């Protein structure tokens, strides 16, 4: 075992402040990245889990919500003409005002509360009114728009007219439960399915069949349709088929693999100007906090062991070797800080999941943050090298 690693193991209390500073610096950045990307994943969860292998968007689209993603309806036969394509379905959706319908018991409580004039007492009003987003599936088992985690019973329930699905995290916000009736844009709907794993903290989402959306009078029947979801015979050939479709399109549309579009959606979320400023400020703040505390901690630890370093010099160890020991020690502090940041981030993710807040961490950004923390530790170690000048062998005789 190297001297630096042995020092860290046997005198870990002296370096704990540096590890904690690095851990919270990493958590500061990772938590925000995870939250912002997770919010974006909440919007696209139904698409990410669908059976589509290829997504077809408009030629100017940079992501699902970036640029004109729709395209002319006449492109559907062109996509279908590829010999490996088995299913093609356009995305459709809408949005509107959602209101819950109170049960007789809730209605009686509301009337009693109104008579007492204590509208803010007793837990608040049971009436809920929210603007909701609507997404569509084709209620056919195995169809390209149906998420892979939808069971046969869920699909059958959504096949009924005016039946909708709501994620469990939105039930309290909308004031409903499974089996309740509610109003959507003034028309009665039924909460027939409660889904799990589709949180959206910005705007509640209703999922309904394409037939129900048409009966509500909000289906898109014009000359343009939304992005196309495409299923192919062999999913492993998604990249090849997407390239062939792009060649056939001649600029009329752009085909993406599902993973390619998911990465573009995450990137578009992080490229947002306000989000970019916030993440940049967090990274800068983490750098200042990490360097300042880690530097002072390492400096104090080296000063506490200055006689040991002086003994090494008396034994003939060069100043260059002593500097290498300090830099290696800084590296190991950085590695431990990365592990501590990972543990804290995992705990925060569990708390967020319990509260219905989605979090997602792109592997590339996780690696970047890990390298960032190690660099902070190494920089702090470099700034602490000056203290080694005090390790004079003559001081051992005092």
C-alpha positions as CSV (number, residue, x, y, z in Angstrom):
1,X,0.0,0.0,0.0
2,X,1.3,3.4,-0.9
3,X,2.2,5.9,1.8
4,X,-0.5,8.3,0.6
5,X,-3.3,5.8,0.7
6,X,-2.1,4.5,4.1
7,X,-2.2,8.0,5.5
8,X,-5.7,8.5,4.2
9,X,-6.9,5.3,5.8
10,X,-5.3,5.7,9.2
11,X,-5.9,9.4,9.6
12,X,-9.3,9.7,7.8
13,X,-10.7,12.1,10.3
14,X,-8.3,14.8,9.2
15,X,-9.5,14.5,5.7
16,X,-13.2,14.1,6.3
17,X,-14.0,17.8,5.8
18,X,-12.4,17.7,2.3
19,X,-14.4,14.5,1.4
20,X,-17.7,16.1,2.6
21,X,-17.0,19.3,0.7
22,X,-16.3,17.4,-2.5
23,X,-19.4,15.2,-1.9
24,X,-21.7,18.3,-1.5
25,X,-20.1,20.0,-4.5
26,X,-20.9,17.0,-6.6
27,X,-24.4,16.8,-5.2
28,X,-25.0,20.4,-6.0
29,X,-24.5,19.8,-9.7
30,X,-25.8,16.3,-10.0
31,X,-29.1,17.0,-8.2
32,X,-29.9,19.9,-10.6
33,X,-28.9,18.0,-13.7
34,X,-31.0,15.0,-12.5
35,X,-34.0,17.2,-11.8
36,X,-34.0,19.1,-15.1
37,X,-33.4,16.0,-17.2
38,X,-35.9,14.1,-15.2
39,X,-38.5,16.7,-15.9
40,X,-37.9,16.3,-19.6
41,X,-38.1,12.5,-19.2
42,X,-41.5,13.0,-17.6
43,X,-42.8,14.6,-20.8
44,X,-41.3,11.8,-23.0
45,X,-41.8,8.7,-20.8
46,X,-44.6,7.3,-22.8
47,X,-42.6,7.6,-26.0
48,X,-39.4,6.3,-24.5
49,X,-41.2,3.2,-23.3
50,X,-43.2,2.6,-26.5
51,X,-42.5,-0.2,-29.0
52,X,-41.3,2.2,-31.6
53,X,-37.8,1.5,-32.9
54,X,-37.6,4.6,-35.1
55,X,-39.1,8.1,-34.7
56,X,-39.8,10.3,-37.8
57,X,-39.9,14.0,-37.2
58,X,-40.0,17.1,-39.4
59,X,-36.7,18.1,-41.2
60,X,-36.1,21.1,-38.9
61,X,-36.6,19.3,-35.5
62,X,-33.6,19.1,-33.2
63,X,-35.5,17.2,-30.5
64,X,-39.1,16.1,-29.8
65,X,-39.9,19.6,-28.4
66,X,-37.3,21.6,-30.4
67,X,-38.3,22.9,-33.8
68,X,-41.1,21.8,-36.1
69,X,-41.6,18.1,-35.3
70,X,-44.8,17.6,-37.3
71,X,-44.9,16.6,-41.0
72,X,-47.4,16.2,-43.8
73,X,-49.8,13.2,-43.6
74,X,-48.7,12.1,-47.0
75,X,-45.3,11.0,-45.5
76,X,-46.9,8.1,-43.8
77,X,-47.2,5.9,-47.0
78,X,-43.6,6.9,-47.8
79,X,-42.4,5.5,-44.5
80,X,-44.6,2.4,-44.8
81,X,-43.0,1.7,-48.2
82,X,-39.8,0.6,-46.5
83,X,-39.8,-3.3,-46.5
84,X,-38.7,-3.6,-42.9
85,X,-41.4,-1.3,-41.5
86,X,-44.3,-3.2,-39.8
87,X,-46.3,-0.4,-38.1
88,X,-46.5,3.4,-38.4
89,X,-48.7,5.6,-36.2
90,X,-48.6,9.4,-35.7
91,X,-48.4,10.9,-32.2
92,X,-51.4,12.9,-31.2
93,X,-52.4,14.8,-28.2
94,X,-54.1,17.8,-26.8
95,X,-54.6,19.8,-23.6
96,X,-57.4,21.4,-21.7
97,X,-59.0,22.2,-18.4
98,X,-59.5,19.3,-15.9
99,X,-62.0,19.5,-13.0
100,X,-62.8,16.8,-10.5
101,X,-66.4,15.8,-9.7
102,X,-67.2,15.7,-6.0
103,X,-68.9,12.8,-4.4
104,X,-72.1,13.5,-2.4
105,X,-70.0,13.3,0.9
106,X,-67.4,15.8,-0.5
107,X,-70.2,18.0,-1.7
108,X,-71.8,18.1,1.7
109,X,-68.5,19.0,3.3
110,X,-68.0,21.8,0.8
111,X,-71.4,23.2,1.6
112,X,-70.8,23.0,5.3
113,X,-67.4,24.7,5.0
114,X,-69.0,27.4,2.9
115,X,-71.7,28.0,5.5
116,X,-69.1,28.4,8.2
117,X,-67.2,30.8,6.1
118,X,-64.0,28.8,6.9
119,X,-62.9,28.1,3.3
120,X,-59.3,27.8,4.5
121,X,-60.1,25.4,7.3
122,X,-60.5,21.7,7.4
123,X,-57.8,20.9,4.8
124,X,-58.9,23.3,2.1
125,X,-61.3,22.9,-0.8
126,X,-61.8,19.5,-2.4
127,X,-62.5,21.1,-5.8
128,X,-59.6,20.9,-8.1
129,X,-59.1,22.6,-11.5
130,X,-55.9,22.0,-13.4
131,X,-54.7,22.5,-17.0
132,X,-53.6,19.0,-18.2
133,X,-51.7,17.6,-21.1
134,X,-53.2,14.8,-23.1
135,X,-51.3,12.0,-24.9
136,X,-52.8,9.3,-27.0
137,X,-52.2,5.5,-27.5
138,X,-53.9,3.1,-29.9
139,X,-55.8,0.8,-27.5
140,X,-54.6,-2.3,-29.4
141,X,-52.4,-4.9,-27.7
142,X,-48.8,-4.8,-29.1
143,X,-49.4,-1.6,-31.1
144,X,-46.5,0.7,-31.7
145,X,-47.9,3.6,-29.5
146,X,-48.6,1.4,-26.5
147,X,-45.9,1.5,-23.8
148,X,-44.2,-1.8,-23.1
149,X,-45.3,-1.8,-19.4
150,X,-49.0,-1.4,-20.1
151,X,-50.8,-4.6,-19.3
152,X,-53.6,-6.3,-21.2
153,X,-56.2,-5.1,-18.6
154,X,-55.0,-1.5,-18.8
155,X,-55.3,-1.5,-22.6
156,X,-58.8,-3.0,-22.3
157,X,-59.8,-0.4,-19.8
158,X,-58.6,2.5,-22.0
159,X,-60.6,1.0,-25.0
160,X,-63.8,2.0,-23.3
161,X,-65.2,5.4,-24.4
162,X,-64.0,8.4,-22.4
163,X,-61.7,6.3,-20.3
164,X,-58.4,7.9,-19.3
165,X,-55.2,6.9,-17.4
166,X,-53.5,9.1,-14.8
167,X,-50.2,8.6,-13.0
168,X,-50.3,7.9,-9.3
169,X,-48.3,11.0,-8.6
170,X,-51.0,13.2,-10.1
171,X,-54.0,11.8,-8.3
172,X,-53.8,14.0,-5.2
173,X,-53.1,17.1,-7.4
174,X,-56.2,16.4,-9.5
175,X,-58.3,15.3,-6.6
176,X,-59.4,12.0,-8.0
177,X,-58.9,8.2,-7.6
178,X,-59.4,5.2,-9.8
179,X,-63.0,4.9,-10.8
180,X,-63.9,8.5,-10.3
181,X,-65.5,10.7,-12.9
182,X,-64.2,14.1,-13.9
183,X,-64.6,16.9,-16.4
184,X,-62.2,17.5,-19.3
185,X,-63.0,20.6,-21.3
186,X,-66.6,20.3,-20.0
187,X,-67.1,16.6,-21.0
188,X,-67.3,13.7,-18.6
189,X,-64.4,11.3,-18.5
190,X,-63.6,8.3,-16.2
191,X,-60.3,7.6,-14.4
192,X,-60.1,4.0,-15.5
193,X,-56.3,3.3,-15.1
194,X,-53.7,4.5,-12.6
195,X,-50.2,4.2,-14.1
196,X,-46.9,4.0,-12.2
197,X,-43.6,5.6,-13.2
198,X,-44.9,8.4,-15.4
199,X,-44.5,11.5,-13.1
200,X,-44.7,15.0,-14.4
201,X,-44.3,17.7,-11.8
202,X,-44.9,20.5,-14.2
203,X,-48.3,19.5,-15.7
204,X,-50.5,16.5,-15.0
205,X,-50.9,14.2,-18.0
206,X,-54.0,12.2,-19.1
207,X,-53.5,9.2,-21.4
208,X,-56.5,8.2,-23.5
209,X,-57.2,6.1,-26.7
210,X,-57.1,7.8,-30.1
211,X,-60.9,7.0,-30.4
212,X,-61.6,8.8,-27.1
213,X,-59.7,11.8,-28.3
214,X,-61.7,11.8,-31.5
215,X,-65.0,11.5,-29.6
216,X,-63.9,14.5,-27.5
217,X,-63.6,16.4,-30.8
218,X,-59.9,17.1,-30.4
219,X,-58.2,14.6,-32.8
220,X,-55.9,15.9,-35.4
221,X,-57.5,15.1,-38.8
222,X,-55.8,17.8,-40.8
223,X,-53.2,17.5,-43.5
224,X,-50.3,17.5,-41.0
225,X,-49.7,15.0,-38.3
226,X,-47.4,14.8,-35.3
227,X,-44.1,12.8,-35.2
228,X,-44.4,9.2,-36.5
229,X,-43.7,6.2,-34.3
230,X,-42.3,3.4,-36.5
231,X,-41.9,-0.3,-35.6
232,X,-39.6,-2.4,-37.7
233,X,-39.2,-6.2,-38.1
234,X,-35.7,-6.4,-36.5
235,X,-35.1,-3.8,-33.7
236,X,-31.3,-4.4,-33.9
237,X,-31.4,-2.8,-37.4
238,X,-32.9,0.5,-36.2
239,X,-29.8,2.6,-37.1
240,X,-29.6,1.1,-40.6
241,X,-33.3,1.5,-41.2
242,X,-33.3,5.1,-40.0
243,X,-30.4,5.9,-42.3
244,X,-32.2,4.3,-45.2
245,X,-35.4,6.3,-44.5
246,X,-33.4,9.5,-44.3
247,X,-31.9,8.7,-47.7
248,X,-35.4,8.0,-49.1
249,X,-36.8,11.2,-47.5
250,X,-34.5,13.5,-49.4
251,X,-34.9,16.2,-46.8
252,X,-38.6,15.9,-46.4
253,X,-38.3,14.4,-42.9
254,X,-35.7,13.0,-40.5
255,X,-35.7,9.6,-39.0
256,X,-34.2,9.0,-35.5
257,X,-33.6,5.9,-33.6
258,X,-35.4,6.0,-30.3
259,X,-32.2,6.2,-28.3
260,X,-30.9,8.9,-30.5
261,X,-34.0,11.0,-30.0
262,X,-33.9,10.4,-26.2
263,X,-30.4,11.7,-26.1
264,X,-31.4,14.7,-28.2
265,X,-34.3,15.4,-25.8
266,X,-32.0,15.3,-22.8
267,X,-29.5,17.6,-24.5
268,X,-32.2,20.1,-25.5
269,X,-33.2,20.3,-21.9
270,X,-29.7,21.1,-20.7
271,X,-29.1,23.5,-23.7
272,X,-31.9,25.7,-22.5
273,X,-30.5,29.1,-21.7
274,X,-31.9,29.5,-18.2
275,X,-31.1,25.9,-17.2
276,X,-27.6,26.3,-18.6
277,X,-27.0,29.5,-16.6
278,X,-28.2,27.7,-13.4
279,X,-26.1,24.7,-14.0
280,X,-23.1,26.8,-14.8
281,X,-23.5,28.9,-11.6
282,X,-23.9,25.7,-9.6
283,X,-20.7,24.3,-11.1
284,X,-18.8,27.5,-10.4
285,X,-20.2,27.6,-6.8
286,X,-19.2,24.0,-6.4
287,X,-15.7,24.7,-7.6
288,X,-15.2,27.6,-5.2
289,X,-16.6,25.6,-2.2
290,X,-14.7,22.5,-3.1
291,X,-11.4,24.1,-3.7
292,X,-11.6,26.4,-0.7
293,X,-12.5,23.8,1.9
294,X,-10.4,20.9,0.4
295,X,-7.4,23.2,0.1
296,X,-7.6,24.3,3.7
297,X,-8.2,20.7,4.9
298,X,-5.3,19.3,3.0
299,X,-3.1,22.2,4.1
300,X,-4.0,21.6,7.8
301,X,-3.5,17.9,7.5
302,X,0.0,18.3,5.9
303,X,0.9,20.8,8.6
304,X,-0.2,18.3,11.3
305,X,2.1,15.7,9.7
306,X,5.0,18.1,9.0
307,X,7.4,16.3,11.3
308,X,6.7,13.0,9.4
309,X,7.5,14.7,6.1
310,X,10.7,16.2,7.7
311,X,11.7,12.7,8.8
312,X,11.3,11.5,5.3
313,X,13.5,14.3,4.0
314,X,16.1,13.4,6.7
315,X,16.0,9.8,5.3
316,X,16.9,11.1,1.9
317,X,13.5,11.4,0.3
318,X,13.5,14.2,-2.3
319,X,11.2,17.1,-2.3
320,X,9.8,15.9,-5.6
321,X,8.8,12.6,-4.1
322,X,7.1,14.4,-1.2
323,X,5.1,16.5,-3.7
324,X,4.1,13.3,-5.4
325,X,2.9,11.9,-2.1
326,X,0.7,14.9,-1.5
327,X,-0.7,14.8,-5.1
328,X,-1.5,11.1,-4.7
329,X,-3.1,11.8,-1.4
330,X,-5.2,14.5,-3.1
331,X,-6.2,12.1,-5.8
332,X,-7.4,9.5,-3.3
333,X,-9.4,12.2,-1.4
334,X,-11.0,13.0,-4.7
335,X,-11.9,9.4,-5.4
336,X,-13.5,9.1,-1.9
337,X,-15.3,12.3,-2.5
338,X,-16.8,11.0,-5.8
339,X,-18.0,7.9,-4.0
340,X,-19.6,10.0,-1.2
341,X,-21.2,12.2,-3.8
342,X,-22.7,9.2,-5.5
343,X,-24.1,7.9,-2.2
344,X,-25.7,11.3,-1.4
345,X,-27.1,11.6,-4.9
346,X,-28.6,8.1,-4.5
347,X,-30.3,9.1,-1.2
348,X,-31.6,12.3,-2.8
349,X,-33.0,10.3,-5.7
350,X,-34.9,8.0,-3.3
351,X,-36.4,11.1,-1.5
352,X,-37.3,12.7,-4.8
353,X,-39.0,9.4,-6.1
354,X,-41.0,9.2,-2.9
355,X,-42.2,12.8,-3.6
356,X,-43.0,12.1,-7.2
357,X,-40.1,14.2,-8.6
358,X,-38.5,12.4,-11.5
359,X,-34.7,12.4,-11.7
360,X,-32.4,11.1,-14.4
361,X,-28.6,11.2,-14.7
362,X,-27.1,11.0,-18.2
363,X,-24.0,8.8,-17.9
364,X,-21.8,11.3,-19.8
365,X,-22.6,14.1,-17.3
366,X,-22.1,11.8,-14.3
367,X,-18.6,11.0,-15.6
368,X,-17.9,14.7,-16.2
369,X,-18.9,15.6,-12.6
370,X,-16.7,12.7,-11.3
371,X,-13.7,14.0,-13.2
372,X,-14.6,17.6,-12.0
373,X,-14.4,16.5,-8.4
374,X,-11.1,14.7,-8.8
375,X,-9.7,17.8,-10.6
376,X,-10.9,20.0,-7.6
377,X,-9.0,17.7,-5.2
378,X,-5.9,17.7,-7.3
379,X,-6.0,21.5,-7.6
380,X,-6.4,21.8,-3.9
381,X,-3.4,19.4,-3.4
382,X,-1.3,21.5,-5.8
383,X,-2.1,24.7,-3.8
384,X,-1.0,22.9,-0.6
385,X,2.4,22.0,-1.9
386,X,4.0,25.2,-0.5
387,X,3.6,24.0,3.0
388,X,6.2,21.3,2.4
389,X,8.9,23.9,2.5
390,X,8.4,23.9,6.3
391,X,9.5,20.2,6.5
392,X,13.1,21.0,7.4
393,X,15.0,18.1,9.0
394,X,16.7,20.5,11.4
395,X,13.3,21.1,13.0
396,X,13.4,17.5,14.3
397,X,16.3,18.5,16.7
398,X,14.3,21.2,18.4
